[in-house]
Amino acid sequence: MQSSVIGKIDKARRYAEEKERVAITSLTTTFHGDHRDHSVTYQDGTWSCSCTFFPDHGMCSHTMALQRILDPMLPQ
């Protein structure tokens, strides 16, 4: 393997450990729930989910789980 590629792999490994380097500003993902898949989005500091609970409560287990996972990378 070329030394430049090895350097990039090492750098990527270090970056992956320093989650504060990443600031997520928008995200669209599929969340595999217990009963079905849900579309979860994050845009301009606002979460949205296609599950039936979210519209009435402005949050759900899917958005809360993603907040926990992504916390170091979300704007405060």
DSSP file (Angstrom, degrees, kcal/mol; ACC not computed):
  #  RESIDUE AA STRUCTURE BP1 BP2  ACC     N-H-->O    O-->H-N    N-H-->O    O-->H-N    TCO  KAPPA ALPHA  PHI   PSI    X-CA   Y-CA   Z-CA
    1    1 A M              0   0    0      0, 0.0     2,-0.0     0, 0.0     5,-0.0   0.000 360.0 360.0 360.0 141.9    0.0    0.0    0.0
    2    2 A Q     >  -     0   0    0      1,-0.1     4,-2.0     4,-0.0     3,-0.4  -0.342 360.0-124.9 -66.8 146.1    1.3    3.5   -0.8
    3    3 A S  H  > S+     0   0    0      1,-0.2     4,-2.1     2,-0.2     5,-0.1   0.823 110.7  58.6 -63.0 -30.6    2.6    5.5    2.1
    4    4 A S  H  > S+     0   0    0      2,-0.2     4,-1.7     1,-0.2    -1,-0.2   0.876 106.6  47.8 -67.0 -35.4    0.2    8.3    1.2
    5    5 A V  H  > S+     0   0    0     -3,-0.4     4,-2.4     2,-0.2    -2,-0.2   0.903 109.7  52.4 -70.1 -41.5   -2.8    6.0    1.6
    6    6 A I  H  X S+     0   0    0     -4,-2.0     4,-2.3     1,-0.2    -2,-0.2   0.902 108.4  51.7 -59.8 -41.3   -1.5    4.7    4.9
    7    7 A G  H  X S+     0   0    0     -4,-2.1     4,-2.3     1,-0.2    -1,-0.2   0.890 109.3  49.6 -61.8 -40.3   -1.2    8.3    6.1
    8    8 A K  H  X S+     0   0    0     -4,-1.7     4,-2.6     2,-0.2    -2,-0.2   0.885 109.6  51.3 -67.3 -38.8   -4.9    8.9    5.1
    9    9 A I  H  X S+     0   0    0     -4,-2.4     4,-2.2     2,-0.2    -2,-0.2   0.925 111.6  47.2 -64.0 -44.2   -6.0    5.8    6.9
   10   10 A D  H  X S+     0   0    0     -4,-2.3     4,-2.1     2,-0.2    -2,-0.2   0.908 112.8  49.2 -62.5 -42.4   -4.2    7.0   10.1
   11   11 A K  H  X S+     0   0    0     -4,-2.3     4,-2.8     1,-0.2    -2,-0.2   0.910 110.3  50.6 -64.6 -42.6   -5.7   10.4    9.8
   12   12 A A  H  X S+     0   0    0     -4,-2.6     4,-2.5     1,-0.2    -1,-0.2   0.893 108.8  52.2 -62.1 -40.5   -9.2    9.0    9.3
   13   13 A R  H  X S+     0   0    0     -4,-2.2     4,-1.0     2,-0.2    -1,-0.2   0.912 111.7  46.1 -62.3 -43.4   -8.8    6.9   12.4
   14   14 A R  H >X S+     0   0    0     -4,-2.1     4,-0.9     1,-0.2     3,-0.5   0.925 112.1  50.8 -65.8 -44.5   -7.8    9.9   14.4
   15   15 A Y  H >< S+     0   0    0     -4,-2.8     3,-1.0     1,-0.2     6,-0.3   0.904 105.1  57.0 -58.7 -42.0  -10.6   12.0   13.0
   16   16 A A  H 3< S+     0   0    0     -4,-2.5    -1,-0.2     1,-0.3     3,-0.2   0.798 106.7  49.8 -62.1 -28.6  -13.1    9.3   13.9
   17   17 A E  H << S+     0   0    0     -4,-1.0     2,-0.8    -3,-0.5    -1,-0.3   0.677 102.5  64.2 -81.4 -18.5  -12.0    9.5   17.5
   18   18 A E    X<  +     0   0    0     -3,-1.0     3,-2.2    -4,-0.9     4,-0.2  -0.627  61.1 168.7-107.0  71.9  -12.4   13.3   17.6
   19   19 A K  G >   +     0   0    0     -2,-0.8     3,-1.7     1,-0.3    -1,-0.2   0.716  66.4  74.8 -60.6 -22.6  -16.1   13.6   17.1
   20   20 A E  G 3  S+     0   0    0      1,-0.3    -1,-0.3    -3,-0.1    -2,-0.0   0.639  82.2  71.6 -66.3 -12.1  -16.1   17.3   17.9
   21   21 A R  G <  S+     0   0    0     -3,-2.2     2,-0.4    -6,-0.3    -1,-0.3   0.734  89.3  72.8 -71.3 -22.2  -14.5   17.9   14.5
   22   22 A V    <   -     0   0    0     -3,-1.7     2,-0.5    -4,-0.2     0, 0.0  -0.809  58.9-173.8-102.0 131.7  -17.9   17.1   12.9
   23   23 A A        -     0   0    0     -2,-0.4     2,-0.5    52,-0.0    51,-0.2  -0.941  15.5-150.0-123.9 108.0  -20.8   19.5   13.0
   24   24 A I        +     0   0    0     49,-3.1     3,-0.1    -2,-0.5    -2,-0.0  -0.654  23.9 168.1 -80.4 124.2  -24.0   17.9   11.5
   25   25 A T        +     0   0    0     -2,-0.5    19,-1.4     1,-0.4    20,-0.4   0.654  69.4  10.1-107.5 -25.3  -26.2   20.6   10.0
   26   26 A S  E     +A   43   0A   0     17,-0.2    -1,-0.4    18,-0.1     2,-0.3  -0.988  63.6 172.9-153.6 151.8  -28.6   18.3    8.1
   27   27 A L  E     -A   42   0A   0     15,-2.3    15,-2.5    -2,-0.3     2,-0.4  -0.973  13.5-168.6-158.7 137.7  -29.3   14.6    8.0
   28   28 A T  E     +A   41   0A   0     -2,-0.3     2,-0.3    13,-0.2    13,-0.2  -0.996  26.1 159.5-129.5 128.0  -31.8   12.3    6.5
   29   29 A T  E     -A   40   0A   0     11,-2.7    11,-2.7    -2,-0.4     2,-0.6  -0.954  40.2-121.3-144.4 160.3  -31.9    8.7    7.6
   30   30 A T  E     -A   39   0A   0     -2,-0.3     2,-0.6     9,-0.2     9,-0.2  -0.932  25.9-157.6-103.2 124.6  -34.0    5.6    7.8
   31   31 A F  E     -A   38   0A   0      7,-3.3     7,-2.4    -2,-0.6     2,-1.3  -0.910  11.0-141.7-105.4 121.0  -34.5    4.3   11.3
   32   32 A H  E     -A   37   0A   0     -2,-0.6     5,-0.2     5,-0.2    -2,-0.0  -0.687  29.1-171.9 -85.4  95.1  -35.4    0.7   11.6
   33   33 A G        -     0   0    0      3,-1.7     4,-0.0    -2,-1.3    -1,-0.0  -0.106  39.3 -95.4 -77.4 179.3  -38.0    0.7   14.4
   34   34 A D  S    S+     0   0    0      1,-0.2     3,-0.1     3,-0.0    -1,-0.1   0.830 122.0  23.7 -65.4 -32.4  -39.6   -2.3   16.1
   35   35 A H  S    S-     0   0    0      1,-0.3     2,-0.3     0, 0.0    -1,-0.2   0.722 131.6 -19.4-109.1 -27.6  -42.6   -2.3   13.8
   36   36 A R  S    S-     0   0    0     -5,-0.1    -3,-1.7     2,-0.0    -1,-0.3  -0.968  73.5 -78.8-167.0 173.8  -41.6   -0.5   10.7
   37   37 A D  E     -A   32   0A   0     -2,-0.3     2,-0.4    -5,-0.2    -5,-0.2  -0.612  40.3-160.5 -86.0 148.0  -39.0    1.8    9.2
   38   38 A H  E     -A   31   0A   0     -7,-2.4    -7,-3.3    -2,-0.2     2,-0.6  -0.973  17.7-128.5-130.0 144.5  -39.2    5.6    9.8
   39   39 A S  E     -A   30   0A   0     -2,-0.4    11,-1.5    -9,-0.2     2,-0.4  -0.836  29.6-172.7 -91.2 120.3  -37.7    8.5    7.9
   40   40 A V  E     -AB  29  49A   0    -11,-2.7   -11,-2.7    -2,-0.6     2,-0.3  -0.955   2.8-175.8-117.3 131.9  -36.0   10.8   10.4
   41   41 A T  E     -AB  28  48A   0      7,-2.6     7,-2.0    -2,-0.4     2,-0.4  -0.923  16.2-164.1-126.8 153.1  -34.5   14.2    9.4
   42   42 A Y  E     +AB  27  47A   0    -15,-2.5   -15,-2.3    -2,-0.3     2,-0.4  -0.983  21.8 161.9-132.5 121.3  -32.5   16.9   11.1
   43   43 A Q  E >   -AB  26  46A   0      3,-2.4     3,-1.7    -2,-0.4   -17,-0.2  -0.972  65.9 -14.4-145.7 125.3  -32.4   20.3    9.4
   44   44 A D  T 3  S-     0   0    0    -19,-1.4   -18,-0.1    -2,-0.4     3,-0.1   0.862 129.0 -49.2  51.6  42.7  -31.5   23.7   10.9
   45   45 A G  T 3  S+     0   0    0    -20,-0.4     2,-0.4     1,-0.2    -1,-0.3   0.548 115.4 113.8  80.1   7.7  -31.7   22.4   14.5
   46   46 A T  E <   -B   43   0A   0     -3,-1.7    -3,-2.4     2,-0.0     2,-0.2  -0.946  51.9-150.5-120.5 132.2  -35.1   20.8   14.0
   47   47 A W  E     -B   42   0A   0     -2,-0.4     2,-0.3    -5,-0.2    -5,-0.2  -0.650  14.0-179.5 -94.1 153.1  -35.9   17.1   14.1
   48   48 A S  E     -B   41   0A   0     -7,-2.0    -7,-2.6    -2,-0.2     2,-0.3  -0.983   3.4-173.5-148.7 146.5  -38.7   15.4   12.2
   49   49 A C  E     -B   40   0A   0     -2,-0.3    -9,-0.2    -9,-0.2     9,-0.1  -0.996  27.2-138.3-142.3 146.4  -39.9   11.7   12.1
   50   50 A S        +     0   0    0    -11,-1.5   -10,-0.1    -2,-0.3    -1,-0.0   0.445  69.3 112.3 -83.3  -0.1  -42.5    9.9   10.0
   51   51 A C  S    S-     0   0    0    -12,-0.2     3,-0.2     1,-0.1    -2,-0.1  -0.259  79.0-115.9 -70.5 164.6  -43.8    7.9   13.0
   52   52 A T  S    S+     0   0    0      1,-0.2     4,-0.4     2,-0.1    -1,-0.1   0.697 109.7  58.0 -75.5 -19.2  -47.3    8.5   14.3
   53   53 A F  S >> S+     0   0    0      1,-0.1     4,-1.1     2,-0.1     3,-0.7   0.864  93.1  66.9 -77.7 -37.2  -46.0    9.7   17.7
   54   54 A F  H >> S+     0   0    0      1,-0.2     4,-3.2     2,-0.2     3,-0.7   0.870  90.4  58.2 -58.6 -47.0  -43.9   12.6   16.5
   55   55 A P  H 34 S+     0   0    0      0, 0.0    -1,-0.2     0, 0.0    -2,-0.1   0.843 112.5  40.8 -56.8 -34.4  -46.5   15.0   15.1
   56   56 A D  H <4 S+     0   0    0     -3,-0.7    -2,-0.2    -4,-0.4    -3,-0.1   0.696 128.7  28.1 -85.8 -19.2  -48.4   15.3   18.4
   57   57 A H  H << S-     0   0    0     -4,-1.1    -3,-0.2    -3,-0.7    -1,-0.1   0.557  90.4-129.4-121.8 -12.2  -45.3   15.4   20.7
   58   58 A G  S  < S+     0   0    0     -4,-3.2     2,-0.3    -5,-0.2   -11,-0.2   0.623  86.8  52.2  70.4  11.4  -42.5   17.0   18.6
   59   59 A M        +     0   0    0     -5,-0.3     2,-0.3    -6,-0.2    -2,-0.2  -0.962  59.7 178.9-163.9 165.2  -40.2   14.1   19.6
   60   60 A C     >  -     0   0    0     -2,-0.3     4,-2.5    -3,-0.1     5,-0.2  -0.953  49.0 -87.6-161.6 175.2  -40.2   10.4   19.6
   61   61 A S  H  > S+     0   0    0     -2,-0.3     4,-2.0     1,-0.2     5,-0.1   0.813 123.3  55.6 -63.5 -29.0  -37.9    7.4   20.6
   62   62 A H  H  > S+     0   0    0      2,-0.2     4,-1.9     1,-0.2    -1,-0.2   0.931 111.2  41.1 -70.9 -46.4  -36.3    7.5   17.1
   63   63 A T  H  > S+     0   0    0      2,-0.2     4,-2.3     1,-0.2    -2,-0.2   0.891 115.1  52.1 -69.2 -38.0  -35.3   11.2   17.3
   64   64 A M  H  X S+     0   0    0     -4,-2.5     4,-1.9     2,-0.2    -2,-0.2   0.895 108.8  50.6 -65.2 -38.5  -34.2   10.8   20.9
   65   65 A A  H  X S+     0   0    0     -4,-2.0     4,-2.2    -5,-0.2    -1,-0.2   0.926 111.4  47.6 -64.1 -43.8  -32.0    7.8   20.0
   66   66 A L  H  X S+     0   0    0     -4,-1.9     4,-2.8     1,-0.2    -2,-0.2   0.868 108.0  55.8 -66.2 -35.3  -30.3    9.7   17.2
   67   67 A Q  H  X S+     0   0    0     -4,-2.3     4,-1.1     2,-0.2    -1,-0.2   0.912 109.3  47.3 -61.2 -41.2  -29.8   12.7   19.5
   68   68 A R  H  < S+     0   0    0     -4,-1.9     3,-0.3     2,-0.2    -2,-0.2   0.917 115.1  45.3 -65.0 -43.4  -27.9   10.4   21.9
   69   69 A I  H  < S+     0   0    0     -4,-2.2    -2,-0.2     1,-0.2    -1,-0.2   0.916 123.7  33.4 -65.5 -43.9  -25.9    8.8   19.1
   70   70 A L  H >X S+     0   0    0     -4,-2.8     3,-2.9     1,-0.2     4,-0.7   0.410  81.4 117.5 -96.1   0.4  -25.0   12.1   17.4
   71   71 A D  G >< S+     0   0    0     -4,-1.1     3,-1.1     1,-0.3    -1,-0.2   0.797  74.1  51.5 -43.3 -47.9  -24.8   14.4   20.5
   72   72 A P  G 34 S+     0   0    0      0, 0.0    -1,-0.3     0, 0.0    -2,-0.1   0.719 114.5  45.8 -66.1 -15.4  -21.1   15.3   20.2
   73   73 A M  G <4 S+     0   0    0     -3,-2.9   -49,-3.1   -50,-0.1    -2,-0.2   0.454  93.5  91.2-106.3  -1.9  -21.7   16.3   16.5
   74   74 A L  S << S-     0   0    0     -3,-1.1   -49,-0.1    -4,-0.7   -52,-0.0  -0.732  85.7-103.5 -94.0 143.0  -24.9   18.3   16.9
   75   75 A P              0   0    0      0, 0.0    -1,-0.1     0, 0.0    -2,-0.1  -0.321 360.0 360.0 -59.0 144.5  -24.8   22.1   17.5
   76   76 A Q              0   0    0     -4,-0.1    -2,-0.0    -3,-0.0    -5,-0.0   0.477 360.0 360.0 -78.1 360.0  -25.4   23.0   21.1
